[in-house]
Amino acid sequence: MLESRLGWDPTLDRYLYADNELEANSILNELRQQAENTIVTALQRERPTWSDSLKPIDLNLLAARFRTPDRRNEYLVWMSIDLNSLEDLNQGRDSTLLETGLAVYDSTWKELSRRLETVPVSRSDTLHVFEDKYVVPYTVQSDQRKIYLSTHVRSHDGRQLGGYRFSLDEPPIDNRTFALSDLVLGTYIEPTTRKTPFTYHNMLIKPNIAYRFKKSGLVYIYFELYNLTLQNGQTRYEIEQTVRPQASKNLLTNLKRLLGIGTKEIQITRNQVGASSLASEYSAFDFSSLPAGKKVLVIRVKDLNSGQSAEKEVAFELVD
């Protein structure tokens, strides 16, 4: 029940994110004192009610870190709402109204920003709906290492509620060394001049929040390279892309993977040139020849002018 109130009160969010029992008890005492002061006033002016009919809305979130021109962290955040968990749509209505919100806090739980809006949601929305998920995109910029995000979704009549929270803890990308952004996988990614909610740095990114892809389709990837070294006005870099089965807790499965039994790994290497210290990369993969299951995509890039290397990886799943 507490998690359904995420983003409503910074003190409550601090309690849910407490690092240890001592901190949790201290914050709980604050909440208790607030409640004692509030209850007296509320009982004098309002009739308390309780409803056990509140139903959940299923949410999922995905965040990827990039860099702004002034070298601050910039996170792409996608909130995914499961349409099958919305009662209005399940009861045959064409659309419903939802209140969506995102609150951002610094490491001391000081509120930095809050966004609230009411959005019409329908299965026929070809812009925001991806495989029965309504996706709300956000962009969050910060020059701080650690921030907290709290989101909520509430039905217009108050009968359904969903919440999600997590922390983002990454130092701003250094402007002195070669670095990569996070890796973003999607169902479709391509350059565009169109301005849409899913356009980022002139790229149309249709996200797949769950990172589950059908083998019969393509898997798209997007990432950025920072601080490439220019020589004679040109950058040169090598991209190595490796896809392998994800490590398992099962010792026999891991042994088979090490011995190459029943597994298949793909590795592709290509060279690129450019004329800027900043580069964007996107490509599409055909994994139809791989067996279904959980995989890891590793991107390793070497700056051939400076000799520096950087590496990122992302886990995903292939399904039949």
Secondary structure by P-SEA (a helix, b strand, c coil): cccccccccaaaaaaaacccaaaaaaaaaaaaaaaaaaaaaaaacbbbbbbccbbbbbbbbbbbbbbcccccbbbbbbbbbccccccccccccccbbbbbbbbbbcccccccccccbbbbbcccccccccccbbbbbbbbbbcccbbbbbbbcccccccbbbbbbbbbbbcccccccccccbbbbccbbbbbccccccccccccccccccccccccbbbbbbbccccccccccbbbbbbbbbbbccccccaaaaaaaaacccbbbbbbbbbbbbcccbbbbbbccccccccccbbbbbbbbbcccccbbbbbbbbbcccc
